[in-house]
Amino acid sequence: MQNLPIVIAHRGASGYRPEHTLAAYELAINMGADFIEPDLVITKDGVLIARHENEISETTNVASHLEFSNRRTTKLIDGEFKSGWFSEDFTLAEIKRLRAKERIPKIRPHNINYDGLYEIPTLQEIIDLVQRKIVETKRTIGIYPETKHPTYFRYLDLALEEKLLEVLSANGYKGKNAPVFIQSFEVGNLEYLSAKTDLPLVQLINDKGQPYDFLLQGDERKYIDLVDLAGLKQIANYAQAIGINKNLLVPQDASRKLLPPTNLVENAHLAGLLIHVWTFRNEDNFLPLNFQGNPQAEYQLFFDLGIDGIFSDYPDLAVKVLQGN
């Protein structure tokens, strides 16, 4: 296990710039993040791009493009009906005509100032940025891509896994020590990837619901069933880390007051897994009752529990607390 937890910039420095933009990623790197995290969806012509979801109206100005008005539709995505515009209905050339916007403007009105300024980046453009910053900063900077809705995209014959491995391999990311973590909320695609690559894999685990591929298979296990020691040892057969909702480690009561921590760090380490925790944000909307106005204290609590990494929208604060400043 490493000495210091890694700081993973959640969708870039998304507290300061619209998420999943080169500006957000570069700012995060400048703030000292160890990894940047792109959520990956895919275009009609098979190019991986960074968006929180394949429904892109929440994070782009697609709705204002009259030429795309007839692309608005409703689809069934992982068991939920979603209405809007979807990445898989656009070519990369069309995606490049769009611009990013802030996803949660009421909580982060300062980020509205950047609406319309930034393109939607491809995975290759993100890697190009990272490689440039590695030369510039003379330090290791990793990438932490998430495969979004992998079963859905595979059904459309737009599988994410092969494209992702192809891009990573072409850019020299190979072997278990490469500065990469590939993450997913599904299980089957990680098992598939584990047979195809030695790159580190991360099983994402929420505090509610179940992996969508479990639902399709009639597997009744929920995410919560994966975090006992037996479940963690099973995950260790195909993954090197878990990425957990922080409520699984330090639960909250109905008033959002913190309860005593669980033994999840200890059990993950017993199973041979790293444990990375999400998502840390500065705003009171996201903070437990105990730490309103004091996000530093939340970071410190989790660092003291022995975690191996943290996902943050504000990587500068995560780095500051980690360094004891």
N, C-alpha and C positions, 0 to 999 in steps of 0.2 A: 504494500500500500504506500502511496506517496505521502510525503510529509505535509504538504499544504493542499487544501482543497483547490480545485480549479474553478475559475470564474468563467461561466458560460454566458455570453451576451445574448439574451433571449430576444431573437429576431433582430439582433443588433442592439445599439443603444436606443431602444424603442421608447424610452421615457423622454428622449430629447429630439428624436427625428421620427418621421413616419416609418413604421416597421418594414423590414425586408427591403430596404433600399441600400444602395452602395454607400450613401451618406451615413446611414445608421450603422452599417458594419464598420466603416472606416473610423467613425467616431469612437465606437466601442474598442477597437484595436488601440487607438490613441489613448484611451482611458486605462489601458492595461489588461483588457480581457484576454484570457488564455485561449478561448474558443469563441467563434461566432456561430450562431445557429440559424440556418435557413430551413424553413418549411418548404418542401418541394411538391409542386404539382406539375402537370405536363400540358403542353400545347397540342393542338390538332396534328401538327407535323412532328410531334415526338421530341420536343425540346423541353428539358427540365428548367422550370422557372421558380422563383421564390415568391410564394404567396401563402398567407395563413390558411386559406381555403381555396378550393377550385372555384367556388362562387366568388367572383372578384368585385362585385359592386361596393362592398363595404370598404375595400382598400384601394380602389382605383376610381377614376372619373369616367368609367365606361358608360354610365347612365347618361352622361351629357353628350355622348357621341351619337348624333342622329343616324349616322350610317350603320350603327350597330343596334338600333332600336328593335329590329325584327329578330335579334338573337336572344332576346329575353324569353326565358322559358322556366318551367318547373320540372325538377328532377328528384328522384328518390336516391338520396345519398346516405349510405350506411343506416338505412331504416327510417330516415327522416326526409320529409318533403322540403325542398329548398327552392325558392324562386329567385331568379336573377340571371346573371350572365356567367358562363362557365369557361374556365381556361381551355378545356378540351374542344370547345367550339371555335377557337381562334387559332390562326397561325401565329408563329413568332413575329412575323412582320406586322401583323395586326396588333398584337400585344404591345409592340414597341411604339405604337401610336398613342397608347394610354399613358397616364401619369399616376403616380401613387398619391394617396391621401391618408390622413390620420384616421385610424379605425375607431378610436374612442374619443371624439372631439370634446364631449362634455366633461370628461375627466382630465384631458390633456389639451386644453384650448391653445396653449402655446405652440403646439405642433401644427396647428392649422396654418400657421405662417409659411409652412413648407409644402402645403398642398399644391399639386400641379407642377412641382419642380423636378421630380425625379422619375426616371424610367423604371420599368419593372425589370429587375436583373435576371439573367440566366445563371445557372450554376457555374458555368464556365467563366462568366464575368466576375462572379464572387471569388472563385479560385484565383483568377488573375489578380484581383485586388489583394488577396491574402499573400500571394507569392511576392507581389511588389512590396508589401508592408514588411514581410519577413526580411527582405534585403535592406529595407530602409531602417528597421528597428533592431536588426541583428538579434532577434529572439524568435522562439518557436511560437507560431500562431496556428491553432487547429480549427477544423471545421466540424460541425456537429449537425449534419443534415437529418431531417425527419421525412420519412416517406408518408405522405398524407393519403388516406383512403386507398391503400394498395390493392385490396380485393376489387374494389370498384373499378379502378383503372385497368387492372388485368382483364376484367370482364369486357372492357371496351377495346381490348387489344392494344392498350397503351401502357403496358407494364412498366413500373418505375424502376424495378430492381436492376434489370439488365442495363438500362440507360445510366443509372447511377454508377454502377461498377465500371462501366465503359469510360465514363468521364473521369472518375477517380483514377483508374488505371492509366489513362492517357496522360494524367498530370503527375504521375509518380507516386501516388498513394498506394502503398502495398505493404502487407505484413501486419502483424499484431501490434507493432510499436509505432505505426504511422499515426500522425496527429489527427486522427479522425475517429468520431463515434457515429455510427448509423443507428438511428432510433425509430421505433414504431410503437403505436398502441395496439397493433395486431401481433399475433404470435406466429402464424403460419409463414408470413413473409420473412420474419427473422430466422426461423428454422431453415427456410429455403436459402437465405443469404449465407447462413453458417456453413452450408455445404459448398458454397461458391467462392467464399472469400475468407481470409484470415483477419480482415479488418475488424476492429472492436465493434460489437453490437450492443444495443441498449434496449431492454424491455421497458417501455413506458407503462406506468401503473397509476390509474386514477383512483380517487377515493369513492367512486360510485360507478355503476354500469359494468359492462363486460367488453372484452375484445369483440369486434364485429365479426371476425371469422369464427369465433366460438358460437355466436348467435346463429350464423348460417349453418353450422355443423350440428346444431342442437346440443352443443356442450353447455351445460347449465352453470358452469363456473363463472363467478364474477371476478373483477379485479381483486377484490378483498380476499378471495380464496388463493391468490397467488403469493401472498406476502407472509404466510407462515413458513417455518424453516423447510418443510417438505416442498412447498411450492417454489421457494427460492432455489433449492437444490435442483429442481427440475429446470428452472430458467437457466441455471449455470451450465446446463448441457448444450445450450446454443448461444448464450449471451455472456458478455463480460461485465455488464453493469445493469442496474435498474435506475430508471428515472422516475421519481415518485412525486405525487402531489404531497405537499408538505404536511397536509392534515393527517396523512397516514403515519407520520413520525411524531408530530405534536398535534393531537386532536384539539378541537374547539367545541365548547358547549353551545347551546342555542343562542346565547348572548355574544358569541364570538370570543369568549374568554378562554384562554389556553388551559388545557388539561395536562396531566403529567405525560411525558414522552413515552412512547412504546419502545420495545426492544428491537425495532426493525434494523437499526444500524448494526447491532451486534449479530443479529441473525443473517443479514446480508453478507457480512464479513466472514461468518462461519461457513456460509455457502460458497465463499470465494468470489463474491461479487462486489464491485464498487457500487456506491450509492450516491446518486446525484439528485438534488431536490429542487422542485419548481413550485411556484414562480415568485420571486421577491420583487416587490414594487414599493415605491416611497409613499404613495397616496394612501390616506386613511381608509378609502373605499376598500382597499385590499389588505389592510393591516388588522391583526387581531386586536381585541379591545385593550389588552395589556400594553400594547406598543403604539397606540395612536400618537402620531406626531414624533415618534422615535423609531424609525425603521432600522437604525443602527443596532438597536437592542435585539431585534428579531434575527438579524444576521448573526450576531454574537451567540445567541442561544443555539442556533443550528450548527455553527462552527464548533461550539463547545461539545456538541453531541458526537463529533467524530465523523461527520459526513465527508465525502470525497470530492464533492463538487456542488455548485449552486448556480441556478439559472436566474439571471437578474435583468430587469429592464433598465437598471441604473448601475452598470458595471463599475463606474467610478466609485460609488459608495461601497460596493462589495469589496473592491480592492483596498479601499481605505480602511475598512474595518478589519479585513484580513491582515493587513500590515500593522495593525494596532495604532492607527492614527486617529 
